[in-house]
Amino acid sequence: MKMTSILLPLFILLSLIGCDRVEPPVRLHGKTMGTTWSLTIPNLPTGTRSGQLQLQIESSLENINALMSTWRADSEISRFNSSTSTEWFDISPQTHSLLQKATRIYQQSGGAFDPTVSPLVELWGFGHTLPQQGIPDDLQIKSILQHTGLEKLLLDDSAIRMRKSIPQLQLDLSAIAKGYAVDEVARLVSAQGIENYLVEIGGEMRISGNNPKAEPWRVAIEYPHIEKLRSAAVILSVTDAAVATSGDYRNFVEIDGKRYSHIIDPLTGRPVTHNPASVTVITTDCLSADAWATAFSVIGSRKGVELANSLQMAAMFIEGDDDKLTTISSDKMMKYITNTPSEP
């Protein structure tokens, strides 16, 4: 459900600490949303069957895709997008709840997180269509900006429905739906009486309790440079929280020899030029972590840290080039960091 077939991996590696126990952790996995999902449980409670849990997770993920995927023509969101009507459109409680939260983050971020930005993503060659030839001109960008902005989506909370204020409005939930799916799987797992687990979809994760060594889970944030892939820049110690990371080094377009980030500023309609190499956010729910990681990538490090501190949110920005990396973290993030990047 990401906005391009070149899926953006989110730099997060799972550092599952080895254990001396006879019984190995239970690990379930599969495919969804154009990527993979996994669940790690140190100890499966007596009476809980891993095969049945796998089927329940797959059913839940299939339902979310049926509601929110822009790659499925028959999904709830795709049917809404294909309509040019500005009449009320009935939606599921799940989609309604997600859009309520998305609207709040849109407002808190000053529009940096905007699920209506997909026409601009398409214009710059990061969407479902083939890349554009050349740099979009000011007139093209200005024209499309008139059709974006989440304030153009109206929600009816009492009747659980939504409508467009303009016929051209499009929704793309790819920057928030994976986080939502992680939360739904975590809810399902918790309902089974499982207290210790790590659920992950395409790098977004929700963590509960302890790892197989009865310690907080360790999460490695990958070096945001091609030649250092699969090596850890920062190690986080996390429990009872959600983690999401966003960045652009693996997803960009090159036009006339210049590299442009896949992260589009919804306010200017252009790729951001100040974004850090990666942004990691830790919150209580993965939906919020997912959306805020994108928002902070648009906002940038300095203003992003200020906003994160004002919201009492844990956020870490990694900046730098091939020679040196620098981390800039909000106050709340510091308690999770066990090490920081050093000069290679």
C-alpha positions in Angstrom: 0.0 0.0 0.0 3.0 2.3 -0.3 2.7 4.9 -3.0 5.1 3.3 -5.4 6.0 -0.1 -6.6 9.6 0.6 -5.3 8.7 -0.1 -1.7 10.4 2.2 0.8 12.1 0.0 3.4 12.0 1.8 6.7 15.6 1.2 7.9 14.5 -0.8 10.9 16.2 -4.1 11.6 15.0 -6.4 14.3 17.7 -7.2 16.7 16.2 -10.2 18.4 18.5 -11.2 21.3 19.5 -14.9 21.3 18.3 -16.9 24.2 19.4 -20.0 26.1 15.9 -21.4 26.5 15.1 -24.9 25.1 11.9 -23.7 23.5 12.6 -21.3 20.6 10.4 -18.2 20.1 7.3 -18.6 17.9 7.6 -16.7 14.7 4.7 -16.2 12.2 5.1 -14.4 8.9 3.4 -13.7 5.6 2.9 -11.1 2.9 0.6 -8.0 2.9 0.4 -4.5 1.5 3.1 -5.1 -1.0 5.6 -6.1 1.8 5.9 -8.6 4.5 4.6 -9.0 8.1 6.0 -10.9 11.0 5.1 -11.8 14.6 7.6 -13.0 17.2 6.3 -14.4 20.5 8.9 -15.6 23.1 6.4 -18.0 24.7 3.0 -19.1 23.3 0.4 -19.4 26.1 -1.0 -22.9 26.7 -4.0 -23.5 24.6 -3.1 -21.0 21.9 -2.5 -22.5 18.5 0.0 -20.8 16.2 -1.8 -22.0 13.1 -5.1 -20.5 14.2 -3.4 -17.3 15.1 -1.8 -17.1 11.7 -5.2 -17.5 10.0 -6.7 -14.8 12.2 -3.9 -12.3 11.4 -4.2 -13.0 7.7 -8.0 -12.5 7.8 -7.5 -9.1 9.6 -4.9 -7.9 7.2 -7.1 -9.0 4.2 -9.9 -6.9 5.6 -7.7 -3.9 6.0 -6.6 -4.2 2.4 -10.2 -4.5 1.2 -10.9 -1.2 2.9 -7.8 0.9 2.4 -5.6 -0.3 -0.5 -5.3 2.0 -3.4 -3.9 -0.9 -5.5 -7.3 -2.7 -5.3 -10.0 -1.2 -7.6 -12.7 -2.6 -5.4 -11.4 -1.3 -2.0 -13.4 1.2 -0.1 -10.9 4.0 -0.6 -10.5 3.2 -4.4 -14.3 3.4 -4.9 -14.3 6.7 -3.1 -11.4 8.0 -5.2 -13.0 6.9 -8.5 -16.2 8.8 -7.7 -16.5 12.4 -8.7 -19.6 12.9 -6.5 -19.5 15.3 -3.6 -22.4 13.5 -1.9 -21.9 11.6 1.3 -20.2 8.3 1.0 -20.8 5.6 3.7 -17.6 4.1 5.1 -16.6 1.5 7.6 -16.0 2.3 11.2 -12.3 1.3 10.7 -11.7 3.8 7.9 -13.6 6.5 9.8 -11.5 6.0 12.9 -8.3 6.1 10.9 -9.4 9.3 9.1 -10.3 11.0 12.4 -6.8 10.4 13.6 -5.2 11.4 10.3 -7.1 14.7 10.4 -5.8 15.4 13.9 -2.2 14.7 12.8 -2.7 16.8 9.7 -3.8 19.7 11.9 -1.0 19.2 14.5 1.7 19.0 11.8 0.5 22.1 10.0 -0.3 20.1 7.0 3.0 18.3 6.7 1.2 15.0 6.9 -1.5 15.0 4.2 -3.2 11.8 2.8 -4.5 13.8 -0.2 -1.0 14.5 -1.6 -1.0 11.5 -4.1 -1.6 13.6 -7.2 1.6 15.4 -6.5 3.4 12.1 -5.9 2.2 11.0 -9.3 3.3 14.2 -10.9 6.9 13.7 -9.6 7.0 10.1 -10.8 6.6 8.2 -7.4 3.1 6.9 -7.9 1.3 4.2 -9.9 2.1 5.8 -13.2 5.4 6.0 -15.1 7.8 8.8 -14.1 7.2 12.2 -15.6 9.6 13.5 -18.3 11.4 16.5 -16.9 10.7 18.6 -13.8 7.1 19.6 -13.4 6.6 23.3 -14.0 5.0 25.9 -11.6 1.7 25.9 -13.5 1.4 22.1 -13.2 2.2 22.1 -9.5 -0.1 25.1 -8.7 -3.0 23.4 -10.6 -2.7 20.2 -8.6 -2.3 21.9 -5.3 -5.8 23.3 -5.8 -7.0 19.7 -5.6 -5.1 18.6 -2.4 -5.5 19.4 1.3 -7.2 17.2 3.9 -9.5 20.1 4.8 -11.3 19.3 1.6 -12.4 16.0 3.1 -15.5 16.2 5.3 -16.3 13.6 8.0 -19.7 12.9 9.5 -19.0 11.4 12.9 -22.6 10.6 13.7 -23.4 8.8 10.5 -19.9 7.3 9.8 -19.5 8.7 6.3 -17.4 11.2 4.4 -17.6 13.4 1.3 -15.4 15.5 -1.0 -15.8 19.2 -1.1 -14.3 19.0 -4.6 -14.7 16.2 -7.1 -10.9 15.8 -7.8 -10.0 14.9 -4.2 -8.0 11.7 -3.8 -7.1 9.8 -0.7 -3.9 7.6 -0.3 -3.5 6.1 3.2 -0.1 4.4 2.5 1.7 6.6 5.0 -0.6 5.6 7.8 -2.3 2.3 6.9 0.6 0.0 7.7 0.8 1.5 11.1 -2.9 1.0 11.5 -2.5 -2.6 10.4 0.3 -3.2 13.0 -2.0 -1.9 15.7 -4.8 -4.2 14.6 -2.6 -7.2 14.7 -1.3 -6.2 18.1 -4.8 -5.9 19.3 -5.6 -9.3 18.0 -2.5 -10.9 19.6 -3.2 -9.2 23.0 -6.8 -10.5 22.9 -5.3 -14.0 23.0 -3.7 -13.2 26.4 -0.2 -12.8 24.9 1.8 -10.2 26.7 5.2 -10.4 25.2 5.5 -10.0 21.4 6.8 -8.0 18.5 4.6 -7.4 15.4 6.1 -5.8 12.3 4.8 -4.9 8.9 7.4 -3.5 6.4 9.5 -2.1 9.2 6.7 -0.5 11.2 6.4 -2.3 14.6 4.5 -2.6 17.8 6.3 -4.0 20.8 4.9 -5.4 24.0 6.6 -6.8 27.1 10.0 -8.4 26.8 12.1 -10.3 24.3 13.1 -14.0 24.6 15.7 -13.1 27.2 13.1 -11.4 29.3 14.6 -8.0 28.5 13.3 -5.0 26.6 13.3 -5.6 22.8 16.3 -4.1 21.0 15.6 -2.4 17.7 18.4 -1.4 15.3 18.1 1.7 13.1 20.0 1.0 9.9 22.7 3.3 8.5 21.0 5.5 5.9 23.7 5.0 3.3 23.8 2.4 0.6 27.3 1.0 1.3 26.4 0.4 5.0 23.1 -1.4 4.6 22.2 -3.9 7.2 24.5 -2.3 9.8 23.2 -0.5 12.9 23.6 3.2 13.3 21.5 3.4 16.5 20.2 0.8 18.9 17.0 1.4 20.7 15.7 -0.4 23.8 11.9 -0.5 23.6 9.0 -2.1 25.4 5.2 -1.4 25.2 5.5 1.1 22.4 5.3 1.4 18.6 8.3 2.4 16.3 8.3 3.7 12.8 11.1 5.1 10.6 10.9 7.2 7.4 13.6 8.3 5.0 14.4 8.7 1.3 17.8 7.3 0.4 16.3 4.2 -1.2 13.4 5.9 -3.0 14.1 8.9 -5.2 13.8 9.9 -8.8 16.6 11.4 -10.9 15.6 14.1 -13.4 18.2 15.8 -15.6 21.0 14.3 -13.5 19.6 15.7 -10.2 18.2 13.5 -7.4 14.8 14.4 -6.0 13.4 12.9 -2.7 10.2 10.9 -2.9 9.0 12.9 0.1 6.7 15.7 -1.2 6.0 18.8 0.8 2.2 19.1 0.7 2.4 22.8 1.1 4.8 23.5 -1.8 4.0 20.5 -4.0 7.7 19.9 -4.4 10.2 17.3 -3.0 11.7 18.4 0.2 15.3 19.6 0.1 16.0 19.8 3.9 14.8 16.3 5.0 17.1 14.2 7.2 18.4 10.9 6.0 15.9 9.2 8.3 13.4 10.0 11.0 12.3 7.5 13.8 9.3 8.1 15.9 8.2 6.1 19.0 4.6 6.5 20.3 2.1 4.3 22.0 0.3 3.3 18.7 1.9 2.5 15.4 -0.6 4.5 13.3 0.6 7.7 14.9 4.3 6.7 14.7 3.9 5.9 11.0 2.2 9.2 10.2 4.5 11.4 12.3 7.6 9.8 10.8 6.4 11.1 7.4 5.4 14.5 8.8 8.8 15.0 10.5 10.5 14.1 7.3 8.7 17.0 5.6 9.2 19.4 8.6 12.9 18.8 8.9 15.2 18.2 11.9 15.4 21.5 13.7 11.7 22.4 13.5 10.8 18.8 13.9 12.6 18.4 17.3 10.9 21.6 18.5 7.5 20.3 17.5 8.2 16.8 19.0 9.2 18.4 22.3 6.1 20.6 22.4 4.0 17.4 21.8 6.1 15.4 24.3 6.9 12.9 21.5 9.9 10.7 21.0 11.5 11.5 17.6 15.1 11.0 16.3 16.5 12.5 13.2 19.7 11.1 11.5 21.5 13.6 9.4 24.8 13.5 7.5 26.7 12.2 4.5 29.0 9.3 3.8 31.7 10.6 6.2 29.8 11.3 9.4 26.3 10.9 10.9 24.7 13.1 13.5 21.6 12.3 15.5 19.2 15.0 16.7 16.7 13.8 19.2 13.7 15.1 21.1 13.9 15.0 24.9 11.6 12.0 25.2 13.6 9.9 22.7 16.7 10.0 24.8 15.4 7.3 27.2 15.2 4.7 24.3 18.7 5.3 22.8 21.4 2.9 23.9 24.1 4.1 21.5 24.5 6.7 18.8 26.3 6.8 15.5 30.1 7.5 15.4 32.4 8.3 12.6 32.9 5.3 10.3 
